Amino acid sequence: MAAEVRWGTATARGVLATTILGSGMAMLDSSVVNIALPRLGAELGASVAGLQWVLNGYLLALAALILVAGSLGDRYGRRRVFVVGVIWFGLASALCGVAVSTPMLVASRVLQGIGGALLTPGSLAILQAVFHRDDRSRAIGAWSGLGGIAAAVGPLVGGLLVQAWSWRLAFLVNIPLVVVCVWLAMRCVPETRDEQVTGHPNILDSVLGAVGLAGVTAALVEAPVRGADWLVVGSAVVGVAALAAFVLLQRRQADPLVPPALFASHTFVVANALTLVVYAALTGVMVLMGLQLQTSLGYSPTAAGLAGLPITAVMLLLSARFGQLASRIGPRWFLVAGPLLIATAMLLMTRIAPGSSYVGAVLPSVVLFGFGLSVVVAPVTATVLAAAPDRYAGLASGVNNAVARTGGLLAVAVLPTAAGLTGAAYTDPTAMTSSWRTALLICAALAAAGGLIALTIHDNVLAAPPPGPHCDVEAPAPTPQG
């Protein structure tokens, strides 16, 4: 019997509140850290490479482990794994908040990424598993919009926290949110799992994926500083070999971490390709915008955070509506138009330079940026999940999140070097502005490529299935919670 929570019920509101708070906490943390980078770098004496590792330590663990985390939820209970992830994330956040050196902070960020990997796919998988099919797109739209607001409001929160005391508050603020999220999850969220899953989680595949991403990332980040020395070349060779072994195992194993059957769907493949390039572009811009506003335009951390508030307002008003429209008329043109609007906004952002005004340069670009995000985020998420069998809800969510985080990981590793931002250049307004403009052109091209990719997506993927016997997931059943 399928779990069929309907929109507008008390249970639906509780499930939405829990999943939005959990995933929003992870999104908030990422954007808060972005705005705290200048102060963090100054206090810890970090170079551009050090700041890249502060960001990539988190993204690396998240991207490498999010796949196995999604399958853990399908296997052992989606709510259970979600709650474990939220608690882990909170404990790691506390460690980040008391870090006394860049290496300690990077190590703590890796631990934080493990918690993020456990909770992020769980939030989407819970929505896909417990909501009635007719209400899923609307629920995902609300989750995307309100969760995206957490990411958008993060710079403002980060600015206020940094100015109130220290960048450390950007991490310590997570602790009370964790307490509330766990309480809501245990009270409001029904447990679901895939009863067809057997055996044990595939740890070897996860290790190969983690080693592969770590090796490639280390080579990309350290090459501009160290050159082609033994560490850089060795990291690249190990990383590529591990990723190749990962792909080979998926094709040959009886119970792979990522079933090749998932990629039999053209729509699933295309939607994930779109996710990769668009999220690489988004991550690159959001990381550098805080630096550009503070270093080149002289904004305070709070002012830099306030600059992005229109993104929050636009997503609050429109994201859920676009999710509903995509469900009704098909997602293709939303997935084409959204990335193209984002690319246009990035081109407008090239006008954000020393001497430019907020109203004349920043405001038009961030409003358009928020509109483009509203158009694409909910439809692409709903499309990815709808294109996969319902029994793979957690895994499909994990794949899409892994793809998004990998895009961000590669952007943070490659974009500063490609834009000429190395060493302590992020403290020099002239060098920062030049790199900012180059980075925007690269990111705009990536976003536009995402829109063109979406032209091949099938428009009926969100349509209801034909009448007949159908079972999405098992009914929630009382289970012991760890």
C-alpha positions as CSV (number, residue, x, y, z in Angstrom):
1,M,0.0,0.0,0.0
2,A,1.5,3.3,-1.0
3,A,2.1,6.1,1.5
4,E,-0.2,8.9,0.2
5,V,0.1,12.0,2.3
6,R,-2.0,14.7,0.7
7,W,-1.2,18.4,0.3
8,G,-2.7,20.7,2.9
9,T,-2.9,18.1,5.8
10,A,-1.2,18.4,9.1
11,T,1.1,15.5,8.2
12,A,2.1,17.2,5.0
13,R,3.0,20.4,6.8
14,G,5.1,18.6,9.3
15,V,6.9,16.6,6.6
16,L,7.6,19.8,4.7
17,A,8.8,21.7,7.7
18,T,11.2,18.9,8.6
19,T,12.7,18.4,5.2
20,I,13.0,22.1,4.5
21,L,14.7,22.8,7.8
22,G,17.1,19.9,7.3
23,S,18.2,20.5,3.8
24,G,17.9,24.3,4.3
25,M,20.3,24.1,7.1
26,A,22.9,22.5,4.8
27,M,22.2,25.1,2.1
28,L,22.3,28.0,4.6
29,D,25.7,26.8,5.9
30,S,27.2,26.8,2.4
31,S,26.1,30.3,1.6
32,V,27.0,31.6,5.1
33,V,30.5,30.3,4.6
34,N,30.8,32.1,1.3
35,I,30.2,35.5,2.8
36,A,32.5,34.7,5.7
37,L,35.5,33.8,3.5
38,P,37.3,37.2,3.6
39,R,37.3,37.4,7.4
40,L,38.0,33.7,7.8
41,G,40.9,33.9,5.4
42,A,42.3,36.9,7.2
43,E,42.1,35.3,10.7
44,L,43.6,32.0,9.7
45,G,46.1,33.4,7.1
46,A,44.6,31.3,4.3
47,S,45.6,31.6,0.6
48,V,43.2,31.2,-2.2
49,A,44.1,27.4,-2.2
50,G,43.3,27.3,1.5
51,L,39.9,28.9,1.0
52,Q,39.3,26.4,-1.9
53,W,39.9,23.5,0.5
54,V,37.6,25.0,3.1
55,L,34.8,24.9,0.5
56,N,35.9,21.7,-1.2
57,G,36.5,19.7,2.0
58,Y,32.7,19.9,2.5
59,L,31.8,19.4,-1.1
60,L,34.1,16.5,-1.6
61,A,32.7,14.4,1.3
62,L,29.1,15.4,0.2
63,A,29.6,14.5,-3.4
64,A,31.5,11.2,-2.7
65,L,29.1,9.8,-0.1
66,I,25.7,11.1,-1.1
67,L,25.2,8.1,-3.3
68,V,25.6,5.5,-0.6
69,A,23.6,7.7,1.7
70,G,20.6,7.7,-0.6
71,S,20.7,3.9,-0.8
72,L,21.2,3.7,3.0
73,G,17.9,5.5,3.4
74,D,16.1,3.2,1.0
75,R,17.6,0.2,2.8
76,Y,17.4,1.1,6.5
77,G,14.7,3.8,6.6
78,R,14.7,7.2,5.1
79,R,13.7,9.1,8.3
80,R,16.3,7.2,10.3
81,V,19.2,8.0,8.0
82,F,18.0,11.6,7.7
83,V,18.0,12.0,11.5
84,V,21.5,10.5,11.9
85,G,22.7,12.9,9.2
86,V,21.2,16.0,11.0
87,I,22.8,15.0,14.3
88,W,26.2,14.3,12.6
89,F,26.0,17.7,10.8
90,G,25.4,19.5,14.1
91,L,28.4,17.9,15.8
92,A,30.7,18.6,12.9
93,S,29.5,22.2,12.8
94,A,30.5,22.6,16.4
95,L,34.0,21.4,15.5
96,C,34.2,23.9,12.6
97,G,33.2,26.7,15.0
98,V,36.2,26.0,17.3
99,A,38.8,25.4,14.6
100,V,42.1,27.2,15.3
101,S,43.9,26.5,11.9
102,T,43.1,26.0,8.3
103,P,43.9,22.3,8.3
104,M,41.7,21.8,11.4
105,L,38.8,23.7,9.7
106,V,39.2,21.7,6.5
107,A,39.1,18.4,8.4
108,S,36.0,19.5,10.3
109,R,34.4,20.5,7.0
110,V,35.0,17.0,5.7
111,L,33.2,15.6,8.7
112,Q,30.4,18.2,8.1
113,G,30.1,17.0,4.5
114,I,29.5,13.4,5.7
115,G,26.5,14.6,7.8
116,G,25.3,16.7,4.8
117,A,25.5,13.6,2.6
118,L,23.3,11.7,5.0
119,L,20.6,14.3,5.3
120,T,20.4,15.9,1.9
121,P,19.1,13.1,-0.3
122,G,16.9,11.9,2.6
123,S,14.9,15.1,2.5
124,L,13.9,14.6,-1.2
125,A,13.5,10.9,-0.8
126,I,11.1,11.4,2.1
127,L,9.0,13.8,-0.1
128,Q,9.0,11.4,-3.0
129,A,8.1,8.4,-0.8
130,V,5.3,9.8,1.4
131,F,3.4,12.3,-0.8
132,H,0.7,11.2,-3.2
133,R,1.9,11.3,-6.8
134,D,-0.4,14.2,-7.7
135,D,1.1,16.3,-4.9
136,R,4.8,15.5,-5.3
137,S,5.6,18.3,-7.7
138,R,3.9,20.8,-5.5
139,A,5.7,19.5,-2.4
140,I,9.1,19.5,-4.2
141,G,8.4,23.0,-5.5
142,A,7.7,24.2,-1.9
143,W,10.8,22.4,-0.7
144,S,12.9,23.8,-3.5
145,G,11.6,27.4,-3.0
146,L,11.9,27.5,0.7
147,G,15.1,25.5,0.8
148,G,16.5,27.8,-1.8
149,I,15.6,30.8,0.3
150,A,17.8,29.3,3.0
151,A,20.7,29.4,0.6
152,A,19.8,32.9,-0.7
153,V,19.3,34.4,2.8
154,G,22.6,32.7,3.9
155,P,24.8,35.6,2.9
156,L,22.7,38.1,4.9
157,V,22.8,35.8,8.0
158,G,26.5,35.2,7.5
159,G,27.2,38.9,7.3
160,L,25.2,39.7,10.4
161,L,27.0,36.8,12.3
162,V,30.4,37.8,11.1
163,Q,29.9,41.4,12.1
164,A,28.2,40.5,15.4
165,W,31.2,38.4,16.6
166,S,33.1,36.1,14.2
167,W,33.0,33.8,11.2
168,R,32.7,31.0,13.8
169,L,29.1,31.8,14.4
170,A,28.5,30.7,10.8
171,F,28.9,27.2,12.0
172,L,27.7,27.4,15.6
173,V,24.3,28.7,14.5
174,N,23.5,25.2,13.2
175,I,23.3,23.6,16.7
176,P,19.9,25.0,17.7
177,L,18.5,24.2,14.2
178,V,19.6,20.6,14.6
179,V,17.7,20.2,17.8
180,V,14.5,21.6,16.3
181,C,14.9,19.5,13.1
182,V,15.4,16.2,15.0
183,W,12.3,16.9,17.2
184,L,10.1,17.6,14.1
185,A,11.4,14.5,12.3
186,M,10.5,12.1,15.1
187,R,7.1,13.7,15.6
188,C,5.9,14.3,12.0
189,V,7.7,12.1,9.5
190,P,6.4,8.6,8.7
191,E,9.1,6.0,8.1
192,T,9.5,4.5,4.6
193,R,12.0,2.1,3.1
194,D,12.4,-0.2,0.0
195,E,11.6,-3.7,1.1
196,Q,13.0,-5.1,-2.1
197,V,16.6,-4.2,-1.1
198,T,18.7,-7.1,0.1
199,G,22.3,-7.6,1.1
200,H,24.7,-5.0,2.5
201,P,25.5,-1.5,1.3
202,N,28.3,-1.3,-1.3
203,I,31.1,0.3,0.7
204,L,33.9,-0.4,-1.9
205,D,32.1,1.6,-4.6
206,S,31.8,4.5,-2.2
207,V,35.5,4.4,-1.3
208,L,36.4,4.3,-4.9
209,G,34.2,7.3,-5.6
210,A,35.6,9.3,-2.7
211,V,39.2,8.5,-3.6
212,G,38.6,9.4,-7.3
213,L,37.0,12.7,-6.5
214,A,39.6,13.5,-3.8
215,G,42.5,12.8,-6.2
216,V,41.1,14.8,-9.1
217,T,40.2,17.7,-6.8
218,A,43.6,17.8,-5.1
219,A,45.4,17.9,-8.5
220,L,43.1,20.7,-9.7
221,V,43.5,22.8,-6.6
222,E,47.2,22.3,-6.0
223,A,48.5,22.4,-9.5
224,P,48.6,26.2,-9.8
225,V,50.6,26.4,-6.5
226,R,52.9,23.4,-6.8
227,G,53.1,22.8,-10.5
228,A,53.3,19.3,-12.0
229,D,55.2,17.8,-9.0
230,W,54.9,14.2,-7.7
231,L,51.9,15.0,-5.5
232,V,49.8,16.7,-8.2
233,V,50.6,14.1,-10.8
234,G,50.1,11.2,-8.4
235,S,46.8,12.6,-7.1
236,A,45.6,12.9,-10.7
237,V,46.6,9.4,-11.7
238,V,45.1,7.8,-8.5
239,G,41.9,9.9,-8.9
240,V,41.3,9.0,-12.6
241,A,42.1,5.3,-11.9
242,A,39.7,5.2,-9.0
243,L,36.9,6.8,-11.0
244,A,37.5,4.4,-13.9
245,A,37.3,1.4,-11.5
246,F,34.1,2.9,-10.0
247,V,32.4,3.0,-13.4
248,L,33.6,-0.5,-14.3
249,L,32.3,-2.0,-11.1
250,Q,28.8,-0.4,-11.7
251,R,28.6,-2.2,-15.0
252,R,29.7,-5.6,-13.7
253,Q,28.3,-6.0,-10.2
254,A,25.1,-7.7,-9.5
255,D,24.1,-5.1,-6.9
256,P,25.9,-1.9,-7.9
257,L,25.8,1.4,-5.9
258,V,24.4,3.1,-9.0
259,P,22.3,0.7,-11.1
260,P,23.0,1.2,-14.8
261,A,19.2,0.8,-15.3
262,L,18.8,4.3,-13.9
263,F,20.6,5.7,-16.9
264,A,18.4,3.8,-19.3
265,S,16.1,6.8,-19.1
266,H,17.1,9.5,-21.5
267,T,15.3,12.1,-19.4
268,F,17.2,11.1,-16.3
269,V,20.5,11.4,-18.0
270,V,19.8,14.7,-19.6
271,A,18.3,16.3,-16.4
272,N,21.5,15.2,-14.5
273,A,23.7,16.6,-17.3
274,L,21.8,19.9,-17.0
275,T,22.3,19.8,-13.2
276,L,26.0,19.3,-13.5
277,V,26.7,22.4,-15.7
278,V,24.1,24.7,-14.1
279,Y,25.2,24.0,-10.5
280,A,28.8,24.4,-11.5
281,A,28.0,27.9,-12.8
282,L,25.8,28.7,-9.7
283,T,28.4,27.6,-7.2
284,G,31.2,29.5,-9.0
285,V,29.2,32.8,-9.0
286,M,27.9,32.5,-5.4
287,V,31.4,31.8,-4.0
288,L,33.0,34.8,-5.8
289,M,30.2,37.3,-5.4
290,G,30.8,37.7,-1.7
291,L,34.5,38.2,-2.3
292,Q,33.8,40.7,-5.1
293,L,31.3,42.8,-3.1
294,Q,33.6,43.0,0.0
295,T,37.0,43.3,-1.6
296,S,36.3,45.4,-4.7
297,L,33.2,47.4,-3.8
298,G,34.0,47.8,-0.1
299,Y,30.8,46.3,1.2
300,S,30.6,45.2,4.8
301,P,29.7,41.5,5.4
302,T,26.1,42.5,6.3
303,A,25.8,44.8,3.2
304,A,27.1,42.0,1.0
305,G,24.5,39.7,2.4
306,L,21.7,42.2,2.0
307,A,22.7,42.6,-1.7
308,G,21.3,39.2,-2.4
309,L,17.9,39.5,-0.7
310,P,16.0,40.0,-3.9
311,I,16.9,36.4,-4.9
312,T,15.2,35.3,-1.7
313,A,12.0,37.4,-2.4
314,V,11.7,36.1,-6.0
315,M,12.2,32.5,-5.1
316,L,9.7,32.8,-2.3
317,L,7.1,34.1,-4.6
318,L,7.6,32.0,-7.7
319,S,9.5,28.7,-7.1
320,A,6.5,26.6,-6.0
321,R,4.3,28.1,-8.7
322,F,6.8,27.1,-11.4
323,G,6.9,23.6,-9.9
324,Q,3.1,23.4,-10.3
325,L,3.2,24.7,-13.9
326,A,5.9,22.2,-14.9
327,S,3.7,19.4,-13.5
328,R,0.7,20.6,-15.5
329,I,2.2,21.5,-18.9
330,G,5.6,19.7,-18.9
331,P,9.1,20.7,-17.7
332,R,11.0,21.1,-20.9
333,W,10.6,24.8,-21.5
334,F,11.2,25.7,-17.9
335,L,14.5,23.7,-18.0
336,V,15.4,25.6,-21.2
337,A,14.4,29.1,-20.1
338,G,15.7,28.9,-16.5
339,P,19.4,28.3,-17.3
340,L,19.3,30.9,-20.2
341,L,17.9,33.5,-17.7
342,I,20.6,32.6,-15.2
343,A,23.2,33.0,-17.9
344,T,21.8,36.4,-18.9
345,A,21.9,37.5,-15.2
346,M,25.6,36.4,-15.0
347,L,26.4,38.6,-18.0
348,L,24.7,41.5,-16.2
349,M,26.8,40.9,-13.2
350,T,30.0,41.9,-15.1
351,R,28.8,45.5,-14.4
352,I,29.3,44.9,-10.6
353,A,32.7,46.6,-10.3
354,P,34.3,49.4,-8.2
355,G,32.3,52.6,-8.5
356,S,29.0,50.8,-9.6
357,S,25.8,51.4,-7.7
358,Y,23.6,48.8,-6.1
359,V,20.5,50.0,-8.0
360,G,22.2,50.3,-11.3
361,A,24.4,47.2,-11.3
362,V,23.7,44.7,-8.5
363,L,19.9,44.8,-8.2
364,P,18.9,44.1,-11.8
365,S,21.2,41.1,-12.1
366,V,20.3,39.5,-8.8
367,V,16.5,39.9,-9.5
368,L,17.0,38.2,-12.9
369,F,19.2,35.6,-11.2
370,G,16.5,34.7,-8.7
371,F,13.9,34.5,-11.4
372,G,16.0,32.1,-13.4
373,L,16.6,29.9,-10.3
374,S,12.8,29.9,-9.6
375,V,12.1,28.7,-13.1
376,V,14.5,25.8,-13.1
377,V,15.1,24.4,-9.6
378,A,11.8,22.8,-8.8
379,P,11.2,21.4,-12.4
380,V,14.6,19.8,-12.7
381,T,14.4,18.2,-9.3
382,A,10.9,16.8,-10.0
383,T,12.0,15.6,-13.5
384,V,15.0,13.7,-12.1
385,L,12.8,11.9,-9.5
386,A,9.9,11.2,-11.9
387,A,12.3,9.7,-14.5
388,A,13.5,7.0,-12.1
389,P,11.5,4.1,-10.7
390,D,9.8,5.0,-7.4
391,R,11.7,2.2,-5.6
392,Y,14.9,4.1,-6.4
393,A,13.6,7.4,-4.8
394,G,16.5,7.8,-2.4
395,L,19.1,6.6,-4.9
396,A,17.8,8.9,-7.7
397,S,17.9,11.8,-5.3
398,G,21.4,10.8,-4.2
399,V,22.6,10.7,-7.8
400,N,21.2,14.1,-8.6
401,N,22.6,15.6,-5.4
402,A,26.0,14.0,-6.1
403,V,26.0,15.5,-9.6
404,A,25.1,18.9,-8.3
405,R,27.8,18.8,-5.6
406,T,30.4,17.4,-8.1
407,G,29.6,20.4,-10.4
408,G,30.2,22.7,-7.5
409,L,33.3,20.9,-6.4
410,L,34.8,21.2,-9.9
411,A,33.8,24.8,-10.1
412,V,35.6,25.7,-6.9
413,A,38.6,23.7,-7.9
414,V,39.0,25.0,-11.4
415,L,37.3,28.4,-11.7
416,P,39.7,30.5,-9.5
417,T,42.7,29.4,-11.6
418,A,40.8,29.7,-14.9
419,A,39.9,33.3,-13.9
420,G,43.4,34.1,-12.7
421,L,42.7,34.2,-9.0
422,T,45.6,32.7,-7.1
423,G,47.6,33.4,-3.9
424,A,46.4,36.4,-2.1
425,A,44.8,38.0,-5.2
426,Y,41.3,37.9,-3.5
427,T,42.5,40.8,-1.3
428,D,43.4,43.1,-4.2
429,P,40.4,45.0,-5.7
430,T,41.9,45.3,-9.2
431,A,42.9,41.6,-9.5
432,M,39.6,40.5,-7.9
433,T,37.5,42.5,-10.4
434,S,39.4,41.1,-13.4
435,S,39.0,37.6,-12.2
436,W,35.3,38.2,-11.4
437,R,34.5,39.2,-14.9
438,T,36.4,36.3,-16.5
439,A,34.7,33.9,-14.1
440,L,31.2,35.3,-15.0
441,L,31.8,34.7,-18.7
442,I,32.8,31.1,-18.0
443,C,29.8,30.5,-15.7
444,A,27.4,32.1,-18.2
445,A,28.5,29.8,-20.9
446,L,28.0,26.8,-18.6
447,A,24.5,27.9,-17.6
448,A,23.5,28.5,-21.3
449,A,24.8,25.0,-22.2
450,G,22.4,23.6,-19.6
451,G,19.5,25.3,-21.3
452,L,20.5,23.9,-24.6
453,I,20.8,20.4,-23.2
454,A,17.3,20.6,-21.9
455,L,15.8,20.8,-25.4
456,T,15.9,17.0,-25.6
457,I,14.0,16.3,-22.4
458,H,10.6,14.6,-22.9
459,D,7.7,16.9,-21.8
460,N,5.5,14.1,-20.4
461,V,7.8,12.8,-17.7
462,L,5.7,14.5,-14.9
463,A,2.4,13.1,-16.2
464,A,0.4,10.8,-14.0
465,P,0.8,7.0,-14.8
466,P,-2.0,5.2,-16.6
467,P,-4.8,3.7,-14.5
468,G,-4.0,0.2,-13.1
469,P,-2.3,-1.5,-10.2
470,H,0.4,0.8,-8.9
471,C,2.4,0.9,-5.7
472,D,4.9,3.6,-5.0
473,V,6.4,2.7,-1.7
474,E,5.4,0.6,1.3
475,A,3.1,2.1,3.9
476,P,4.8,3.7,6.9
477,A,5.3,1.1,9.6
478,P,6.4,1.6,13.2
479,T,10.1,0.7,13.3
480,P,12.8,1.0,16.1
481,Q,14.7,4.2,15.7
482,G,18.4,4.5,16.2
